[in-house]
Structures are given as structure tokens and as C-alpha cells.
Amino acid sequence: MTKRRWIRLVSCALAAAAPLGAAWADVTLKASHQFPGGKGDARDEMVQIIAREAKAAGVGLEVQVFPGASLFKPNEQWNALVNGQLDISSFPLDYASGKVRAFGATLMPGLVRSHERALRLNDSPFMKEIRAKIEKAGVVVLADAWLAGAMASKRGCIRTPADVKGLKIRSAGPTFAAMWQAAGATIVSIPSNEVYNALQTGVAEGTDTSTGSFVSFRIYEQVKCVTAPGDNALWFMYEPVLMSKKSFDRLDKKQQAALMAAGRKAQAFFADAAKGLDEKMVKVFKEHKVEVATLTPAEYDAWIKVARDSSYAEFAKEVPDGKQLIDEALAVK
């Protein structure tokens, strides 16, 4: 028997003995996100939970986590997921609104208002439409997450539209940018992991971002006042854990089931942790002698009026089903 024939026979025997999907029996997936790792950021912990649970399932899965934008830059992650270059990410969906304009609805001023309402939104026709658009683009949702956010400035507290007139403010997405601009602010377009340096160097004088990011990125070192969510949260953002559909479809059924089960655990963790992120931000900022404000109902309504005339109106005009998405979200009680 020739050496070549012997190798071929051994290869065939191994292939015949292997179970279906053996090519992916030992799979290493790469997860990337922009948030700090190992410092208590709840979004990183969601991804770490998925990594731990997937490995513990014993189906030949391992997830390597690359936090702090160490593998992909924040704005590169969506294309990497769609193309299958990146397997998993904790991703602020509005970052992809330039690719799928409807995603802007997941960072719309005043559309959520509270954590309780965010949980109800997850089971609404609004989120059914959003998830369908995510999957159509080539991405799968492993875990839902809504983060409340805040506004902060080097000048002082942001309470009314007049407080941002002439302010150079970093906006997390186009819907908030439209509202800030309508109130007279100038927009600085950068991801959240660059906000600290922008504030430090004077490129920006204010920012909106999630309460988790306000703590993780130490924004308390650069601002005089933060407007916390309180009972009238203007800022909520959908930041799910996503997976490339190309990567997901390559897995066998047991591996897929293990990842979805891990996603449910990560989602449950975050649902419990979400309010705590707001409380932690308030505590940390007060400890660092930063003034903490919240919006009164009247101040909230003043912002909603600006948002309806700018963010809502532009979104309804630019996105084919934009008005329907806004109406579906506002219909959730």
C-alpha cells in the first residue's frame, strides 16, 4: 500500500467515524466590543456570560472576548458581523443606522423613558420589526439590552433646550444629533470610547451616552454636571449582543441552542443590572463632586417638543416605515 493511499484511507475512516457537523465540533468564536473589560462594565459581562455558558455546555464551543475595541474599531463592527469577519459583539445598534436607517429608532429621544417600559418594548411589534431588519441584514440577536443614558457638560447642568445653545456636544447617533442641533448645539461625531479625550482637549464640551459608559470611561473627571435618567429618561439606547448569521449558520444545532440559551442568561443578567447602572453613575459622580440633576416633567416635555419637531419629523420623512415604527413604540404602555 502506498503512503498516499494509506493517508486517504485513514482520512476516510476518520470522516466516517465523525459525527455530523464535526468540522465545527471544536469552534473558537471571536467576540469584540468597545467597552472596558474586567472593570465591571455590564455589557462586557453579558459577553463574558455567553462565553462561559457556551463553554460549559460541552458542545465544543469557545468564545474569545476582545474588549476595549482591541479587535475592531466601534464603527467597523457592524460590517464585520455582516461579512462574517467577526462572530459576536455587544453593539449599540444605532451605530449601524447609516447602513439601516430604521435602526435610528432604537436611540430616539423620549421613546422609552423607563426601564420597565424598555422590557415591555422587547415583546412589542416595534421590536419584532427591528429584529427582522437585523436578521435581514445578516445578523442574529443573542440577547436584548436597553441602557438608560444621561447628558453632561463642562459648562453646567443640561436641563432645558436653552442649556445647549452653542455647546459642542458629542451625540451617540443621528436622532439625538437632530434634537441637539434644533436646540442650537454643534455636533461632534465620535464613538463613546473617544469621549473622554474629546472633553479633555476641548473638542467637545458636552456628551450624551449610557450611564454605564459615563462610569466606565470616567467622564466624571471631565464634566461639571450630569443629568441622570431619574423618572424622566430622555435617553435610552438598544445595545444587544449580536452574532454574525454567517457564523451562526455554520454551527450545528446543539451549538446554536447552547448560544441562544447563553444569550437568555446574559439578557436576564442585564435586565436585573440595568437600573443599578443608573444608581452607580449617580453615586460615582457625587463621590467625585460632580453635580447631579434630573429632568422635571415640564423640562422633559420641553425636550420632547424639540424632538418631535426635529428627530421624529426627520425620521418619519427619511425612513419609509419611520412613522410606523415611532407609532408602534409609543403605543407600548
Backbone torsions as a table, in degrees:
resi	resn	phi	psi	omega
1	MET	NA	130.2	179.1
2	THR	-73.0	158.9	-179.8
3	LYS	-62.2	-40.4	-179.3
4	ARG	-62.7	-42.3	-179.3
5	ARG	-66.9	-37.4	179.2
6	TRP	-63.3	-42.8	178.4
7	ILE	-62.5	-41.0	-179.4
8	ARG	-64.4	-41.7	-179.6
9	LEU	-65.3	-42.2	178.6
10	VAL	-63.3	-42.1	179.9
11	SER	-62.5	-42.7	179.4
12	CYS	-65.0	-40.1	179.4
13	ALA	-64.0	-42.0	178.3
14	LEU	-64.3	-41.9	179.7
15	ALA	-63.9	-39.8	-179.3
16	ALA	-67.8	-33.9	-178.1
17	ALA	-79.4	-19.8	-175.2
18	ALA	-75.1	144.0	176.7
19	PRO	-72.3	163.0	178.3
20	LEU	-58.1	132.6	179.6
21	GLY	84.0	15.4	-176.3
22	ALA	-63.9	-23.6	178.8
23	ALA	-59.3	-24.7	179.1
24	TRP	-116.3	24.2	-178.1
25	ALA	-66.9	-29.7	176.1
26	ASP	-125.3	95.6	-171.9
27	VAL	-113.8	132.9	173.1
28	THR	-109.8	118.4	179.2
29	LEU	-102.2	146.8	178.6
30	LYS	-106.6	128.0	178.0
31	ALA	-115.3	132.2	-178.9
32	SER	-130.5	142.5	170.5
33	HIS	-154.7	168.9	-173.7
34	GLN	-91.7	-4.1	-170.6
35	PHE	-90.5	154.6	-178.8
36	PRO	-61.5	141.8	177.7
37	GLY	-101.6	149.3	175.3
38	GLY	68.7	16.7	-178.1
39	LYS	-124.8	18.0	176.5
40	GLY	85.1	12.1	176.4
41	ASP	-70.9	125.0	-173.1
42	ALA	-65.2	-27.6	179.4
43	ARG	-72.1	-40.4	173.8
44	ASP	-62.8	-40.3	-179.2
45	GLU	-64.2	-35.3	175.7
46	MET	-57.9	-45.9	-179.3
47	VAL	-68.1	-38.4	178.0
48	GLN	-64.5	-37.3	176.8
49	ILE	-61.7	-45.6	179.1
50	ILE	-61.1	-41.3	178.6
51	ALA	-62.4	-45.8	-178.6
52	ARG	-65.9	-45.7	-177.2
53	GLU	-67.4	-38.3	179.6
54	ALA	-63.8	-41.3	179.4
55	LYS	-68.2	-41.2	-178.3
56	ALA	-67.0	-20.3	-178.7
57	ALA	-68.9	-17.9	175.9
58	GLY	68.8	34.3	-179.4
59	VAL	-113.5	19.6	176.4
60	GLY	80.0	31.7	-179.7
61	LEU	-115.7	138.6	171.4
62	GLU	-136.9	136.4	179.4
63	VAL	-117.0	119.4	175.0
64	GLN	-93.1	126.4	-176.2
65	VAL	-104.0	128.1	178.9
66	PHE	-117.8	92.6	-178.5
67	PRO	-81.1	178.1	171.7
68	GLY	63.2	30.1	-180.0
69	ALA	55.8	32.9	-177.1
70	SER	-80.5	-15.9	-179.9
71	LEU	-109.5	-45.7	177.0
72	PHE	-133.9	144.9	172.5
73	LYS	-68.0	152.8	-175.2
74	PRO	-50.1	-47.4	-175.4
75	ASN	-79.8	-4.6	177.8
76	GLU	-91.9	-12.6	-170.0
77	GLN	-68.2	-37.1	-177.8
78	TRP	-62.3	-51.7	179.1
79	ASN	-60.2	-37.0	179.1
80	ALA	-64.5	-37.9	175.8
81	LEU	-66.1	-47.4	-178.5
82	VAL	-60.3	-41.1	-176.2
83	ASN	-83.4	-8.4	-179.3
84	GLY	83.4	9.6	176.8
85	GLN	-76.0	-28.0	178.0
86	LEU	-121.7	136.5	-175.9
87	ASP	-87.3	-46.7	-172.4
88	ILE	-138.9	144.9	174.9
89	SER	-152.5	143.6	163.5
90	SER	-87.0	113.4	-164.2
91	PHE	-133.7	123.9	173.0
92	PRO	-67.7	108.1	-168.4
93	LEU	-59.1	-32.2	-179.0
94	ASP	-62.0	-21.2	176.8
95	TYR	-59.6	-23.0	179.7
96	ALA	-98.6	11.6	-177.4
97	SER	-68.1	-17.4	173.1
98	GLY	-71.0	-24.3	177.9
99	LYS	-91.2	-43.6	178.4
100	VAL	-127.4	98.0	-170.3
101	ARG	-58.1	-29.3	-178.7
102	ALA	-62.7	-23.4	-179.7
103	PHE	-63.2	-18.0	176.8
104	GLY	-60.4	-20.4	178.6
105	ALA	-67.5	-18.8	-178.6
106	THR	-87.0	5.1	168.5
107	LEU	-142.8	67.5	-176.6
108	MET	-113.3	126.4	-178.2
109	PRO	-52.0	125.8	173.5
110	GLY	74.3	8.4	-175.7
111	LEU	-79.5	-20.4	-175.4
112	VAL	-113.2	-56.6	173.2
113	ARG	76.4	-33.5	-178.6
114	SER	-150.1	159.3	178.9
115	HIS	-65.8	-36.5	179.6
116	GLU	-62.6	-41.7	179.7
117	ARG	-69.4	-33.9	177.6
118	ALA	-59.8	-42.2	178.6
119	LEU	-65.0	-37.4	177.6
120	ARG	-69.3	-33.4	178.0
121	LEU	-61.4	-34.4	-178.0
122	ASN	-56.4	-29.4	-178.2
123	ASP	-103.4	19.7	-174.7
124	SER	-99.8	162.7	173.1
125	PRO	-57.0	-31.6	177.8
126	PHE	-56.9	-51.5	-178.0
127	MET	-73.9	-27.0	174.6
128	LYS	-61.7	-41.1	178.0
129	GLU	-66.5	-43.4	-178.9
130	ILE	-63.6	-45.1	179.9
131	ARG	-64.4	-36.2	177.9
132	ALA	-63.2	-38.1	178.4
133	LYS	-70.2	-35.0	177.1
134	ILE	-63.4	-47.4	-178.1
135	GLU	-67.9	-37.7	178.2
136	LYS	-60.2	-32.3	179.9
137	ALA	-77.9	-11.5	178.0
138	GLY	105.1	27.5	-177.0
139	VAL	-135.7	147.7	-178.8
140	VAL	-115.0	139.6	176.1
141	VAL	-87.4	121.3	174.7
142	LEU	-92.0	-34.8	-177.5
143	ALA	-154.7	135.4	176.2
144	ASP	-82.9	148.7	173.4
145	ALA	-157.3	125.4	173.7
146	TRP	-113.3	125.2	178.2
147	LEU	-108.9	132.6	171.0
148	ALA	-76.1	156.8	-178.7
149	GLY	-135.2	-179.8	-176.3
150	ALA	-142.1	174.4	175.2
151	MET	-126.4	141.3	179.9
152	ALA	-143.2	156.5	-176.8
153	SER	-146.5	151.1	174.0
154	LYS	-76.9	-17.8	-179.6
155	ARG	-80.0	-49.9	-175.0
156	GLY	168.7	-161.9	-174.7
157	CYS	-73.7	140.6	172.9
158	ILE	-98.7	104.5	179.3
159	ARG	-115.7	-45.0	-175.6
160	THR	-121.0	163.1	177.1
161	PRO	-54.4	-31.7	179.7
162	ALA	-64.0	-22.8	-176.7
163	ASP	-72.8	-14.2	-179.4
164	VAL	-108.7	3.5	-179.7
165	LYS	-60.4	122.3	-179.6
166	GLY	78.4	1.7	-177.7
167	LEU	-81.9	134.7	172.7
168	LYS	-84.5	105.8	-172.4
169	ILE	-121.2	136.5	174.0
170	ARG	-81.4	129.3	178.6
171	SER	-113.9	138.6	-177.7
172	ALA	-71.0	-20.6	-178.1
173	GLY	-166.7	173.1	-173.8
174	PRO	-65.3	-29.9	-178.6
175	THR	-69.1	-42.7	175.9
176	PHE	-70.7	-35.9	177.9
177	ALA	-58.4	-40.2	179.7
178	ALA	-63.1	-40.7	179.1
179	MET	-67.9	-45.7	179.1
180	TRP	-59.9	-43.9	-179.3
181	GLN	-63.7	-40.1	179.1
182	ALA	-62.9	-27.2	178.6
183	ALA	-88.5	-0.4	175.1
184	GLY	102.3	9.9	179.7
185	ALA	-86.7	163.0	173.3
186	THR	-107.1	133.8	-172.2
187	ILE	-92.6	134.7	172.5
188	VAL	-112.4	118.7	-174.2
189	SER	-99.3	100.9	177.5
190	ILE	-147.1	153.4	175.0
191	PRO	-72.3	166.1	-172.8
192	SER	-63.8	-28.8	-178.5
193	ASN	-74.8	-3.4	177.4
194	GLU	-109.2	0.5	-175.1
195	VAL	-64.8	-43.2	-177.1
196	TYR	-54.8	-51.1	-178.5
197	ASN	-64.6	-36.6	179.6
198	ALA	-64.5	-41.1	177.0
199	LEU	-68.8	-39.9	-177.9
200	GLN	-64.7	-37.5	-176.5
201	THR	-92.8	-5.3	179.9
202	GLY	87.3	2.4	175.3
203	VAL	-61.5	-36.2	175.5
204	ALA	-127.3	151.4	177.2
205	GLU	-113.4	-11.5	-179.5
206	GLY	-154.8	168.9	-179.8
207	THR	-156.4	154.9	163.3
208	ASP	-118.1	140.5	175.3
209	THR	-168.1	177.2	-178.2
210	SER	-70.4	155.7	178.3
211	THR	-62.5	-33.6	177.2
212	GLY	-62.5	-42.5	179.9
213	SER	-70.2	-33.3	177.6
214	PHE	-57.6	-34.7	179.0
215	VAL	-85.0	-49.7	-175.6
216	SER	-58.0	-37.2	-177.4
217	PHE	-96.9	10.9	173.0
218	ARG	56.2	40.7	-178.7
219	ILE	-64.2	-21.1	179.0
220	TYR	-60.1	-18.3	179.1
221	GLU	-79.4	-9.2	-170.8
222	GLN	-123.4	-4.2	-174.5
223	VAL	-125.4	160.6	179.1
224	LYS	-93.8	-30.5	-176.3
225	CYS	-150.2	144.2	174.1
226	VAL	-123.2	136.4	175.9
227	THR	-97.2	104.2	-174.9
228	ALA	-77.3	162.4	-177.7
229	PRO	-59.7	-47.9	-178.4
230	GLY	55.3	-143.9	-180.0
231	ASP	-88.5	-7.4	-176.6
232	ASN	-131.5	70.3	-176.4
233	ALA	-77.6	117.3	178.3
234	LEU	-79.2	-29.2	-169.3
235	TRP	-113.5	118.7	168.9
236	PHE	-138.2	140.6	-178.3
237	MET	-134.5	138.1	177.5
238	TYR	-85.7	116.9	-178.2
239	GLU	-129.3	72.4	-175.7
240	PRO	-75.3	167.3	166.7
241	VAL	-91.6	121.6	-174.3
242	LEU	-114.3	157.6	176.2
243	MET	-135.6	141.6	175.4
244	SER	-60.6	130.0	178.8
245	LYS	-66.0	-32.6	177.0
246	LYS	-61.9	-43.1	178.8
247	SER	-68.4	-43.5	-178.2
248	PHE	-62.2	-43.0	-176.5
249	ASP	-69.7	-18.4	178.3
250	ARG	-79.3	-17.5	-178.4
251	LEU	-78.2	155.9	174.1
252	ASP	-79.4	172.4	-172.9
253	LYS	-61.3	-38.7	-179.9
254	LYS	-66.7	-39.8	179.2
255	GLN	-67.2	-41.3	176.7
256	GLN	-61.1	-45.4	-179.9
257	ALA	-63.1	-38.6	179.6
258	ALA	-64.4	-40.9	179.2
259	LEU	-67.3	-40.7	179.6
260	MET	-66.6	-38.8	176.9
261	ALA	-65.5	-39.7	177.0
262	ALA	-64.2	-38.2	177.5
263	GLY	-61.9	-39.4	179.3
264	ARG	-65.0	-38.1	177.2
265	LYS	-66.1	-41.1	179.0
266	ALA	-65.0	-38.8	179.2
267	GLN	-66.2	-42.2	178.9
268	ALA	-64.1	-40.6	176.7
269	PHE	-58.4	-47.1	-175.1
270	PHE	-68.8	-37.1	178.4
271	ALA	-57.9	-37.2	177.9
272	ASP	-75.3	-31.8	-174.1
273	ALA	-86.0	-20.1	-169.4
274	ALA	-55.6	-50.5	-179.6
275	LYS	-63.9	-34.7	179.9
276	GLY	-62.8	-28.5	177.8
277	LEU	-64.1	-39.9	178.6
278	ASP	-65.3	-45.7	-179.4
279	GLU	-63.8	-38.9	178.8
280	LYS	-64.6	-41.4	178.9
281	MET	-59.9	-47.8	-179.9
282	VAL	-58.6	-46.0	-178.8
283	LYS	-61.9	-48.2	-177.1
284	VAL	-64.7	-42.9	-178.4
285	PHE	-67.3	-38.0	176.9
286	LYS	-65.6	-39.4	178.0
287	GLU	-61.5	-29.1	179.6
288	HIS	-97.0	19.3	174.0
289	LYS	62.0	31.0	174.7
290	VAL	-96.4	133.0	179.3
291	GLU	-66.6	139.4	179.0
292	VAL	-119.0	125.1	178.8
293	ALA	-120.4	163.5	169.2
294	THR	-135.1	157.6	-179.1
295	LEU	-81.1	136.5	169.9
296	THR	-77.3	163.3	176.5
297	PRO	-55.2	-38.8	-179.6
298	ALA	-66.7	-41.1	178.2
299	GLU	-66.3	-40.7	177.0
300	TYR	-59.6	-46.8	-179.3
301	ASP	-62.1	-34.9	178.5
302	ALA	-64.3	-39.9	177.3
303	TRP	-68.3	-39.6	179.6
304	ILE	-62.3	-36.8	177.9
305	LYS	-62.3	-44.0	177.2
306	VAL	-62.7	-42.8	-177.8
307	ALA	-65.0	-41.5	179.9
308	ARG	-62.2	-37.4	-178.1
309	ASP	-80.3	-13.7	-177.3
310	SER	-121.3	-77.9	-175.9
311	SER	-56.5	-52.1	-176.8
312	TYR	-64.6	-46.0	-176.6
313	ALA	-64.2	-43.9	180.0
314	GLU	-65.9	-41.7	-179.4
315	PHE	-63.3	-44.1	179.0
316	ALA	-63.3	-32.9	-179.3
317	LYS	-78.1	-39.6	-172.4
318	GLU	-86.7	-27.8	-175.8
319	VAL	-105.6	125.5	-175.9
320	PRO	-50.0	-44.2	178.5
321	ASP	-108.1	26.4	-175.7
322	GLY	-61.3	-47.1	-179.5
323	LYS	-63.9	-39.3	179.4
324	GLN	-62.5	-42.4	-179.9
325	LEU	-63.6	-44.4	178.5
326	ILE	-61.6	-45.4	-179.7
327	ASP	-62.5	-39.9	179.7
328	GLU	-64.7	-40.6	179.4
329	ALA	-67.6	-45.0	-178.9
330	LEU	-68.3	-20.2	-179.9
331	ALA	-73.9	-18.6	179.2
332	VAL	-73.0	122.1	-177.2
333	LYS	-91.4	NA	NA
